[in-house]
Amino acid sequence: LTYAWIFNEYPTFVHQDSRRFVSQETGNLYIAKVETSDVGNYTCVVTNTVTNSKVLGPPTPLVLRNDGVMGEYEPKIEVQFPEMVPSAKGTTVKLECFALGK
């Protein structure tokens, strides 16, 4: 399976950059330092690479809050590494680790 996210309407896909990341392990979309331009609807697209069939999830709206309800919280490291990551010599291994906090 591969995961991608549509921003507002097809064919506008979320492009990964220094603020946006799509986990190919979980399918989660991570956005750091949310900006006004990030506001809109996000739809997950899951593709079966064997059959090339796609399934779309429901749109999820992202809205900005200006009332400070989210508040500040302690930094936290989110790590979900498996105990072992088998790999062949010369291949690239990508481990996902996220730091949360404000």
C-alpha positions in Angstrom: 0.0 0.0 0.0 1.0 3.6 -0.6 -0.5 6.7 1.0 -1.0 10.2 -0.3 -3.2 13.1 0.6 -5.4 15.4 -1.6 -5.6 19.0 -0.5 -9.1 20.4 -1.2 -9.8 18.9 -4.7 -8.2 16.3 -7.0 -5.6 16.5 -8.5 -4.0 18.8 -5.9 -1.9 16.4 -3.8 0.0 17.4 -0.6 3.7 17.6 -1.6 6.2 16.7 1.1 8.6 19.4 2.1 10.2 20.7 5.3 6.7 21.2 7.0 4.7 18.3 5.5 5.3 14.6 5.7 3.1 11.5 4.8 4.0 8.4 6.7 4.2 5.4 4.4 4.0 3.2 7.6 0.8 4.6 9.0 -0.7 6.8 6.3 -0.7 9.7 8.7 -0.2 13.3 7.4 2.0 15.5 9.6 2.1 19.3 9.2 4.5 21.3 11.3 3.9 25.0 12.1 0.4 25.2 10.5 -0.2 28.3 8.4 -3.3 29.9 7.0 -2.5 28.4 3.6 -2.9 24.9 5.2 -6.5 25.5 5.9 -8.8 23.3 3.8 -10.0 19.8 3.4 -7.6 16.8 3.3 -8.5 13.4 1.8 -6.4 10.3 2.3 -5.8 8.2 -0.8 -4.6 4.6 -0.3 -3.3 2.8 -3.4 -2.8 -1.0 -3.7 0.4 -1.1 -5.8 -0.3 -4.7 -6.9 -3.7 -4.0 -8.4 -3.3 -0.2 -8.8 -6.7 0.3 -7.2 -7.3 3.4 -5.1 -9.6 4.1 -2.1 -10.4 7.6 -0.9 -11.2 8.4 2.7 -13.7 11.1 3.7 -12.5 14.7 3.6 -11.1 16.0 6.9 -11.2 19.7 7.4 -8.3 21.6 8.9 -9.2 24.9 10.6 -7.0 27.3 12.6 -7.9 28.2 16.1 -7.0 31.6 17.4 -8.4 31.1 20.9 -5.3 29.3 22.3 -7.4 26.2 23.4 -4.6 23.8 22.2 -2.3 25.5 24.7 1.3 24.6 25.4 2.5 21.2 26.3 5.7 19.4 27.1 7.9 18.2 24.3 7.3 14.6 23.5 9.1 12.2 21.1 6.9 9.9 19.2 8.9 6.8 18.1 7.4 3.6 16.7 10.5 1.8 15.5 10.3 -2.0 15.1 12.8 -4.0 17.1 14.6 -5.0 14.0 14.7 -3.4 10.5 16.1 -6.0 8.0 17.7 -4.3 5.0 20.0 -5.3 2.2 23.5 -3.8 1.9 23.4 -0.6 -0.2 19.7 0.1 0.3 18.2 3.1 2.0 16.4 2.7 5.3 14.0 5.4 6.5 13.0 5.5 10.2 10.1 7.8 11.2 10.5 9.8 14.4 8.4 12.8 15.4 8.9 15.5 18.1 5.7 17.2 19.4 5.5 20.2 21.6 5.2 23.9 21.7 
